[in-house]
Amino acid sequence: MVDRHSAARSRPGQSRELVSAGRLLIVEDEPDVAELLRYNLAKEGYEVLAVPNGADAVKTARDASPDVILLDIMIPQLNGWEVCRRLKSDAETRAIPIIMVTGRVEEGDKILGFEVGADDYVTKPFSPRELLARIRAVVRRSRPGAAVDRRLHLRVGELVINRERFEVTMKGKVVELTPKEFDLLATLVATPGRVFGREELLDLVWGRDGFVEPRTVDVHVARLRAKFTAVRVPAPAIDTVRGIGYRFREPAA
């Protein structure tokens, strides 16, 4: 069941754009926390939808197309990590920014959140003003043109990256990647030969408003290579540039 709390209706002569700052979906099973979020965000002009469990979150995200999802982790039916993974693996919902808002403060929990596709991670207790700033930041990053290359299909030799289907193949074999691994690979492959610094990759793939350390890039590159090896196909030629970062080397003709 979806709980709705819309921004106030427009006054005479006031445009709808000034009334609604956007549509937000809150996924939170604690009524007090959900109400705190709803109150502060509606006050800022947002239309707010709220659901208490993971199954409703997936359905509402598909039906209502919110501008941002605020997602708790420890929720009934499907936990937040699984909700995030499903939404980021679905072409209809993949582009919706997700901010995890949770009491889980361990570094491993945060890293897992980003690995399943979260765009930012906020721990409880949180500052409503900081959360609002983070919402605005992920919306800015999600606008068209924010990425280096948004072509739906990239093909280099026998490596094919299909953004529309969220699929990577090498020599015809599908290689299963997480959303961040997919975005990292697509960013590198889009401009062969260009050297990307770790900090630049964090900006382009993760955004710098969340909790992400530069070594996260190294971990994801290692996992990328391993996943290609696991299905017995050559890994993309991603070279380590010592002291700087990474580049994709186009295979020799």
C-alpha positions in Angstrom: 0.0 0.0 0.0 1.3 3.4 -1.0 1.0 6.3 1.4 0.8 9.6 -0.5 1.7 13.1 0.8 1.8 15.7 -2.0 3.1 19.2 -2.0 0.5 21.9 -1.4 -1.6 22.9 -4.4 -0.6 25.9 -6.4 -1.9 29.3 -5.6 -3.4 31.4 -8.4 -0.8 32.4 -10.9 1.8 29.9 -9.4 3.3 27.4 -11.8 3.3 23.6 -11.1 7.1 23.7 -11.4 7.3 26.0 -8.4 5.0 23.7 -6.4 6.5 20.2 -6.9 10.2 19.9 -6.6 9.9 16.3 -7.8 8.5 12.9 -6.7 10.2 11.0 -4.0 9.7 7.4 -2.9 10.4 6.6 0.7 11.0 2.9 1.6 10.9 2.7 5.4 9.2 0.4 7.8 9.6 2.6 10.9 6.6 4.9 10.9 8.3 7.6 12.9 11.3 7.8 10.5 9.0 7.7 7.5 6.9 10.5 8.9 10.0 12.6 9.7 11.3 12.2 6.1 7.9 12.9 4.6 7.3 16.0 6.7 10.7 17.6 5.9 10.6 16.7 2.2 7.0 17.8 1.6 7.9 21.1 3.3 10.5 21.6 0.5 7.9 21.1 -2.2 8.3 17.4 -3.0 5.5 15.0 -3.7 6.2 12.1 -1.4 5.2 8.4 -1.7 5.9 6.0 1.1 5.9 2.2 1.3 6.9 0.0 4.3 8.4 -3.1 2.5 10.7 -4.2 -0.4 8.0 -5.8 -2.5 5.9 -2.6 -2.6 9.0 -0.6 -3.3 9.8 -2.5 -6.5 6.2 -2.2 -7.7 5.8 1.5 -6.8 9.1 2.4 -8.4 7.9 0.8 -11.7 4.4 2.3 -11.5 5.2 5.8 -10.2 8.6 6.5 -11.7 9.9 8.6 -8.8 12.8 11.1 -9.3 14.7 9.7 -6.3 14.2 6.6 -4.0 15.2 6.8 -0.3 15.7 3.2 0.7 16.2 1.6 4.1 18.1 -1.7 4.2 16.4 -3.7 7.0 12.8 -3.8 5.6 10.3 -6.7 5.3 9.9 -9.0 2.4 12.9 -7.9 0.3 15.8 -6.2 2.0 17.2 -2.9 0.7 20.1 -4.5 -1.0 17.9 -6.8 -3.0 15.5 -4.0 -3.9 18.4 -1.9 -5.2 19.8 -4.8 -7.2 16.4 -5.5 -8.8 15.7 -1.8 -9.7 19.2 -1.2 -11.1 19.0 -4.4 -13.2 15.7 -3.3 -14.8 15.8 -1.1 -17.8 12.6 0.7 -16.7 14.0 1.7 -13.3 17.8 1.6 -13.7 18.1 5.4 -14.1 16.2 6.3 -10.9 18.8 7.5 -8.3 18.7 5.5 -5.1 19.9 6.9 -1.7 20.2 4.3 1.0 19.1 5.8 4.4 19.9 3.3 7.1 21.2 2.6 10.5 23.9 0.3 9.2 27.1 2.2 9.6 29.8 -0.4 8.9 32.1 0.2 6.0 31.3 -3.2 4.5 27.6 -2.3 4.5 28.3 0.9 2.7 30.5 -0.7 0.1 27.9 -3.4 -0.5 25.3 -0.7 -1.0 27.4 0.9 -3.7 28.1 -2.4 -5.3 24.5 -3.3 -5.8 23.9 0.1 -7.4 23.1 2.7 -4.8 23.9 6.3 -5.8 24.5 7.5 -2.2 24.5 6.2 1.3 23.2 8.2 4.4 23.4 6.8 7.9 20.9 7.4 10.7 20.6 9.7 12.6 20.8 12.1 9.7 20.5 15.8 9.1 17.4 16.7 7.1 19.4 19.5 5.4 22.2 17.2 4.5 19.8 14.7 3.1 18.1 17.3 1.0 21.4 18.4 -0.4 22.3 14.8 -1.3 18.9 14.4 -3.0 19.6 17.4 -5.2 23.1 16.2 -5.9 22.0 12.7 -7.2 19.3 14.4 -9.3 21.9 16.6 -10.9 24.2 13.6 -11.6 21.3 11.7 -13.2 20.5 14.4 -15.8 21.2 13.6 -19.4 24.8 14.4 -20.4 26.2 13.7 -16.9 28.1 10.7 -18.1 31.1 10.7 -20.4 29.3 8.6 -23.1 25.7 7.6 -23.1 25.5 5.6 -26.4 23.2 2.7 -25.9 25.6 0.3 -27.6 29.4 0.1 -27.5 31.4 -2.5 -29.5 35.1 -2.9 -29.4 36.3 -6.1 -31.1 34.3 -8.9 -29.6 33.3 -7.0 -26.6 29.8 -5.6 -26.7 28.2 -3.4 -24.1 24.4 -3.0 -24.4 23.1 -0.2 -22.1 19.5 -0.7 -23.2 19.5 -4.4 -22.1 22.1 -3.9 -19.4 24.2 -6.7 -20.9 27.8 -7.3 -21.6 29.1 -10.0 -23.9 32.5 -11.2 -24.9 32.8 -13.6 -27.9 29.0 -14.1 -27.6 29.1 -15.1 -23.9 27.2 -13.0 -21.4 29.2 -11.7 -18.5 27.1 -10.9 -15.4 28.1 -7.6 -13.8 26.8 -5.4 -11.0 25.5 -2.0 -12.0 28.7 -0.2 -10.8 30.9 -2.7 -12.6 28.8 -2.2 -15.8 29.1 1.6 -15.6 32.8 1.4 -14.8 33.5 -0.8 -17.8 31.3 1.3 -20.1 33.1 4.5 -19.0 36.5 3.1 -19.8 35.5 1.4 -23.0 33.8 4.5 -24.4 37.2 6.3 -24.9 40.0 3.8 -25.6 43.4 5.0 -24.7 42.3 7.7 -22.4 43.7 7.5 -18.9 41.1 8.0 -16.1 42.4 8.9 -12.6 40.8 7.1 -9.7 39.2 10.3 -8.4 37.7 11.0 -11.9 36.2 7.5 -12.0 34.7 8.0 -8.6 33.1 11.2 -9.9 31.8 9.6 -13.1 30.6 6.3 -11.8 29.9 6.7 -8.1 29.5 10.5 -7.7 31.5 12.1 -4.9 28.6 12.9 -2.6 28.6 9.4 -1.1 31.0 7.4 1.0 33.4 5.9 -1.5 37.2 5.5 -1.2 39.6 5.5 -4.1 40.5 1.9 -3.5 36.9 1.0 -4.4 37.9 1.5 -8.0 40.7 -1.0 -7.7 38.4 -3.6 -6.2 35.9 -3.2 -9.0 38.5 -3.4 -11.7 39.8 -6.6 -10.2 36.3 -8.1 -10.0 35.6 -7.1 -13.6 38.6 -9.0 -14.8 37.7 -12.0 -12.6 34.2 -12.2 -14.0 35.4 -12.4 -17.6 37.9 -15.1 -16.6 35.2 -17.0 -14.8 33.2 -17.6 -18.0 36.4 -18.5 -19.9 36.6 -15.4 -22.1 39.4 -12.8 -22.4 39.1 -9.9 -19.9 38.9 -6.4 -21.4 42.3 -4.8 -21.8 42.1 -2.5 -18.8 45.6 -1.3 -18.0 46.8 0.0 -14.7 48.6 3.3 -15.0 50.8 3.4 -11.9 50.1 6.3 -9.6 47.1 7.6 -11.7 44.4 5.1 -12.5 43.2 3.0 -15.5 42.7 3.1 -19.3 41.1 0.7 -21.7 43.4 -0.4 -24.5 41.8 -1.2 -27.8 42.8 -4.7 -29.0 45.2 -4.8 -32.0 43.5 -5.4 -35.3 
